[in-house]
Amino acid sequence: MKRNYITNIVCCVFVLIGLTSCFNLDEHVYSEVTQSTFKPNQEDIASLVASVYHPLTYIMDWQGLFDAQEESGDVIITPTRPNGWDDGGTYRRMHQHTWTSESWQPENCYDTPYSAINNANRILDQIDAGELPIGDDLKVSTIAELKAIRAVWYMMLLDTHGNVPIVTHFNDSIPKQAKRQEVFRFVVDELTNAIPHLTEIVDASTYGRLTKWGALTALARVYLNAEVYTGKAHWRECLECCNQVINSGKFSLSIDYKSNFTYDNGSGNPEIIFAVPYDSRYQGFQMQHKWFPPVAKTVFGNASDYFWGGSCANPQFINSYEEGDKRLEYTWLTGPQYNSGGKLAWTCVNYLPSLTCMRDGKNETSIDYGYRVWKYGTDPTTTNGTWSNDFPFFRYAEVLLDKAECLLRLGTDEIQAAKIVTQLRSRAFNDTTKAVVSVEKLKGDSRIKYGTLDWNNNIDVKGNQIPVVLGGLYDEWGWEFACEAQRRTQMIRFGTFSSKNWFNHTAVTDGHTAIFPIPLSAMETNPNLVQNKGYESNR
């Protein structure tokens, strides 16, 4: 059973009422919880910290982290379709890397973290001032948890926007902007200091909250991308974090890959290290609105009008899958789709004519064009406007791939790296011999055929064809974590984001799009902010 305390936020109100009585000045107050009588227990702590976790639900909401990470990469495409989806060109700008400081996705990826950071700072200041009288047995762990999840929010800002203010108190004056290297050091220090004080318990009581293992995985992710953030690699530090998680014995790969994403995933899953809980009654999973066309309601067996599907797969990515890799069918909805009466509703085909999809004044994008995201597909009888699929923010599979990448980049024990990747692949292939991967294959070029496509899905302009370093491992990251809000980060780390052409995207080779612009709204309210390089013209 899921634990959805995050979506059932309890408002803790501390009321100090000075009551005087002519007869008994020492009378106890039983009608209100006063500051002097409120002593938070473990369940109260969960409610207190919920406001710092809950904004994470924006990941799978409109114009959230999923859109920023996937629409800008080589996996997800949102073309104009007969029922709309141009939306002022927002998805085209994400695909072509022509976003501005007023674009929705980058702005939401800036504003949402700071909303959660402000919530964390408010609670931390209240604890520090004694306004939340938490006992010594819970105080240290509560502060550690708040600082750790705040660091995760800064981890996301470090990745998306780079040069951002570091705010640690609720009533701070107008904050100054920190350099990306400073933000990196802050995140590393905050996580490192918090980890010894975080719980090691992994069960329903800690599901959806950051444990020691979740914080270690966050630290590993930061170290894995450190060379991008600071210019200096931290492979050994990343490797040490991974080994701690692995050696804990708390996690393992799920036998069934699909079980990590289903409607009823939850605390019993051995692979999920940290999840963002969703609940259809309170804060539901929203992205299926973008993935499935209106006719999908007849296929899924309900009368929902919440399917408006525009997004689908880039055929170049789909064509990179190896024969027999079940992650293709687990991740993407393909082929004929029939309604309950056995009548063909639509057919998902691996084809898209272009992003704008207009020729001779006619919209050329059929409802059939493009494989749809099915990774989070659920029991058709339970589908409705919102889903309860939890988002696996950190999976054990990430820790394993982190370790394999570190070993390969360090050039130490490369055979073990290949064994780790083989272990991960083994659940994706019925033929176990096809799951075996060699060091040479991991070091080879990517299977993705890069270049812009013409109207017939043939390579038009090849662009940069230099082999991707560790291209085989790069592909494994793509296949394993497709549609998990990671692709942009992967591409930047492997050097493809600013160098390769794909679909209708021509590389922006000056590299400035590797971080997003500071939103215009933030620039207008904080005179201390300086726009990121390359975006000065749209301050």
Secondary structure, 3 states (H helix, E strand, C coil): CCCCHHHCCCCCCCCCCCCCCCCCCCCCCCCCCCCCCCCCCHHHHHHHHHHHHHHHHHHHCCCCHHHHHHHCCCCEECCCECCECCHHHHHHHHHHCCCCCCCHHHHHHHHHHHHHHHHHHHHHHHHHCCCCCCCHHHHHHHHHHHHHHHHHHHHHHHHHCCCCECCCCCCCCCCCECCHHHHHHHHHHHHHHHHHHCCCCCCCCCCCCCCHHHHHHHHHHHHHCHHHHHCCCCHHHHHHHHHHHHHCCCCCCCCCHHHHCCCCCCCCCCCEEEEECCECCCECECCHHHHCCCCHHHHCCCCCCCCCCCCEECHHHHCCCCCCCCHHHHHEECEEEECCCCCEEEEEECCCCCCCCEECCEECCCCCECCEECCCCCCHHHCCCCECCCEEEEEHHHHHHHHHHHHHHHCCCHHHHHHHHHHHHCCCCCCHHHHCCCHHHHHCCCCCCCEEECCCCCECCCECCCCCCCHHHHHHHHHHCCCCCCHHHHHHHHCCCCCECEECECCCCCCHHHCCCCCHHHHHHCCCCCCCCCCHHHC
